[in-house]
């Protein structure tokens, strides 16, 4: 996921947020630079999960938490 992050969220967002960890229950934790980035990520959570699920072997992300 980290290696493909630029493709998953786009160049603009990838410089302002990053995946931090993936829990055993399928929750991906993202670190965001600030409040507006958190809000933008929350609007596209489903799209991010969909794009991750298209990566080879990455069907385990079920939810996203933004910090």
C-alpha positions as CSV (number, residue, x, y, z in Angstrom):
1,X,0.0,0.0,0.0
2,X,2.8,2.4,0.9
3,X,4.6,1.7,-2.4
4,X,1.4,2.5,-4.4
5,X,0.2,5.4,-2.2
6,X,0.7,8.0,-4.9
7,X,-1.5,6.0,-7.3
8,X,-4.1,5.3,-4.7
9,X,-4.8,8.9,-3.5
10,X,-3.1,11.0,-6.2
11,X,0.0,13.1,-6.2
12,X,-1.5,16.1,-4.5
13,X,-2.9,14.2,-1.5
14,X,0.0,11.7,-1.2
15,X,2.3,14.5,-0.2
16,X,0.0,15.5,2.7
17,X,-1.0,12.1,4.1
18,X,0.4,8.6,4.5
19,X,-0.6,5.1,5.7
20,X,0.7,4.4,9.2
21,X,-0.5,0.9,10.1
22,X,-2.9,-1.8,9.2
23,X,-4.7,-3.6,12.1
24,X,-5.5,-7.2,12.2
25,X,-9.2,-6.4,11.7
26,X,-8.6,-4.7,8.4
27,X,-8.5,-1.1,9.5
28,X,-6.0,1.1,7.7
29,X,-4.8,4.0,9.8
30,X,-3.8,7.2,7.9
31,X,-1.8,10.1,9.1
32,X,-3.0,13.5,7.7
33,X,-1.1,16.7,7.7
34,X,-4.0,18.9,8.9
35,X,-7.8,19.2,9.4
36,X,-8.7,20.0,5.7
37,X,-6.7,17.0,4.5
38,X,-8.5,14.8,7.1
39,X,-11.8,16.0,5.8
40,X,-10.8,15.4,2.2
41,X,-9.7,11.9,3.0
42,X,-13.0,11.2,4.8
43,X,-15.0,12.2,1.7
44,X,-13.0,9.6,-0.4
45,X,-12.7,6.8,2.1
46,X,-14.7,4.3,0.0
47,X,-12.8,5.3,-3.2
48,X,-9.5,4.7,-1.3
49,X,-10.7,1.2,-0.1
50,X,-11.8,0.4,-3.6
51,X,-8.5,1.3,-5.2
52,X,-6.5,-0.6,-2.5
53,X,-8.7,-3.7,-3.1
54,X,-7.6,-3.6,-6.8
55,X,-4.0,-4.0,-5.8
56,X,-2.6,-7.5,-6.1
57,X,-3.2,-9.3,-2.8
58,X,-4.7,-6.3,-0.9
59,X,-8.3,-7.3,-0.3
60,X,-8.1,-7.1,3.5
61,X,-8.7,-3.4,4.0
62,X,-12.2,-2.9,5.3
63,X,-12.1,0.5,6.9
64,X,-10.0,3.6,7.2
65,X,-9.3,5.7,10.3
66,X,-7.7,9.1,9.8
67,X,-5.5,10.6,12.5
